[in-house]
Amino acid sequence: MSEAPAAIPEPTPVSPCLGICLMDPRTRMCRGCLRTVDEIAGWYDASPSEKRAILARLATRRAQAQP
């Protein structure tokens, strides 16, 4: 029997941080990247799939914020 091919590591999404870190006290979200305090705090420990889920939520937030 042949060996199964080695699993290709899942690429890690790039942080959405824009370097405009200003937390909105009302929403508890960054006005730059739209992440919540918890999303920012957990970003570096999150798995690639968790990071993609955060990025999907950010896309929804941006779309809802558009006039």
Phi and psi in degrees as GROMACS dihedral restraints (atoms count N, CA, C in turn):
[ dihedral_restraints ]
;  ai    aj    ak    al  type     phi  dphi    fc
    3     4     5     6     1   -90.2    20    10
    4     5     6     7     1   153.6    20    10
    6     7     8     9     1   -75.6    20    10
    7     8     9    10     1   147.7    20    10
    9    10    11    12     1   -69.3    20    10
   10    11    12    13     1   144.3    20    10
   12    13    14    15     1   -62.0    20    10
   13    14    15    16     1   147.5    20    10
   15    16    17    18     1   -63.3    20    10
   16    17    18    19     1   140.6    20    10
   18    19    20    21     1   -67.4    20    10
   19    20    21    22     1   135.6    20    10
   21    22    23    24     1   -82.2    20    10
   22    23    24    25     1   127.6    20    10
   24    25    26    27     1   -60.5    20    10
   25    26    27    28     1   141.1    20    10
   27    28    29    30     1   -71.5    20    10
   28    29    30    31     1   127.9    20    10
   30    31    32    33     1   -66.1    20    10
   31    32    33    34     1   143.6    20    10
   33    34    35    36     1   -92.2    20    10
   34    35    36    37     1   125.0    20    10
   36    37    38    39     1   -61.1    20    10
   37    38    39    40     1   149.4    20    10
   39    40    41    42     1   -75.6    20    10
   40    41    42    43     1   144.9    20    10
   42    43    44    45     1   -60.6    20    10
   43    44    45    46     1   138.9    20    10
   45    46    47    48     1   -81.1    20    10
   46    47    48    49     1     3.5    20    10
   48    49    50    51     1   -57.2    20    10
   49    50    51    52     1   132.3    20    10
   51    52    53    54     1  -104.0    20    10
   52    53    54    55     1    -1.4    20    10
   54    55    56    57     1    76.7    20    10
   55    56    57    58     1    13.7    20    10
   57    58    59    60     1  -113.5    20    10
   58    59    60    61     1    71.6    20    10
   60    61    62    63     1   -87.2    20    10
   61    62    63    64     1   100.6    20    10
   63    64    65    66     1  -140.8    20    10
   64    65    66    67     1   108.5    20    10
   66    67    68    69     1   -82.9    20    10
   67    68    69    70     1   131.5    20    10
   69    70    71    72     1   -84.9    20    10
   70    71    72    73     1   116.3    20    10
   72    73    74    75     1   -64.5    20    10
   73    74    75    76     1   -24.9    20    10
   75    76    77    78     1   -75.3    20    10
   76    77    78    79     1   -47.4    20    10
   78    79    80    81     1   -93.7    20    10
   79    80    81    82     1   -16.8    20    10
   81    82    83    84     1    60.8    20    10
   82    83    84    85     1    32.4    20    10
   84    85    86    87     1  -120.1    20    10
   85    86    87    88     1   150.8    20    10
   87    88    89    90     1   -71.7    20    10
   88    89    90    91     1   132.9    20    10
   90    91    92    93     1   -73.7    20    10
   91    92    93    94     1   -16.0    20    10
   93    94    95    96     1   -84.0    20    10
   94    95    96    97     1   -58.7    20    10
   96    97    98    99     1  -102.2    20    10
   97    98    99   100     1    -9.0    20    10
   99   100   101   102     1    71.0    20    10
  100   101   102   103     1    13.6    20    10
  102   103   104   105     1   -81.0    20    10
  103   104   105   106     1   152.1    20    10
  105   106   107   108     1   -78.5    20    10
  106   107   108   109     1   167.7    20    10
  108   109   110   111     1   -57.6    20    10
  109   110   111   112     1   -43.8    20    10
  111   112   113   114     1   -65.6    20    10
  112   113   114   115     1   -38.7    20    10
  114   115   116   117     1   -65.7    20    10
  115   116   117   118     1   -39.5    20    10
  117   118   119   120     1   -66.6    20    10
  118   119   120   121     1   -46.7    20    10
  120   121   122   123     1   -63.0    20    10
  121   122   123   124     1   -35.1    20    10
  123   124   125   126     1   -94.4    20    10
  124   125   126   127     1    -0.5    20    10
  126   127   128   129     1   -56.4    20    10
  127   128   129   130     1   -49.5    20    10
  129   130   131   132     1   -72.7    20    10
  130   131   132   133     1   -22.0    20    10
  132   133   134   135     1   -93.5    20    10
  133   134   135   136     1    -8.0    20    10
  135   136   137   138     1   -73.9    20    10
  136   137   138   139     1   147.4    20    10
  138   139   140   141     1   -73.4    20    10
  139   140   141   142     1   163.8    20    10
  141   142   143   144     1   -55.8    20    10
  142   143   144   145     1   -38.9    20    10
  144   145   146   147     1   -68.9    20    10
  145   146   147   148     1   -35.9    20    10
  147   148   149   150     1   -66.3    20    10
  148   149   150   151     1   -38.1    20    10
  150   151   152   153     1   -64.9    20    10
  151   152   153   154     1   -40.6    20    10
  153   154   155   156     1   -64.1    20    10
  154   155   156   157     1   -35.1    20    10
  156   157   158   159     1   -65.1    20    10
  157   158   159   160     1   -41.1    20    10
  159   160   161   162     1   -62.6    20    10
  160   161   162   163     1   -45.8    20    10
  162   163   164   165     1   -61.7    20    10
  163   164   165   166     1   -35.8    20    10
  165   166   167   168     1   -66.1    20    10
  166   167   168   169     1   -41.1    20    10
  168   169   170   171     1   -64.1    20    10
  169   170   171   172     1   -37.5    20    10
  171   172   173   174     1   -64.7    20    10
  172   173   174   175     1   -39.5    20    10
  174   175   176   177     1   -61.9    20    10
  175   176   177   178     1   -40.0    20    10
  177   178   179   180     1   -65.6    20    10
  178   179   180   181     1   -43.8    20    10
  180   181   182   183     1   -61.0    20    10
  181   182   183   184     1   -43.5    20    10
  183   184   185   186     1   -62.6    20    10
  184   185   186   187     1   -42.5    20    10
  186   187   188   189     1   -63.6    20    10
  187   188   189   190     1   -38.0    20    10
  189   190   191   192     1   -72.9    20    10
  190   191   192   193     1   -26.5    20    10
  192   193   194   195     1   -81.2    20    10
  193   194   195   196     1   -15.7    20    10
  195   196   197   198     1   -69.1    20    10
  196   197   198   199     1   138.4    20    10
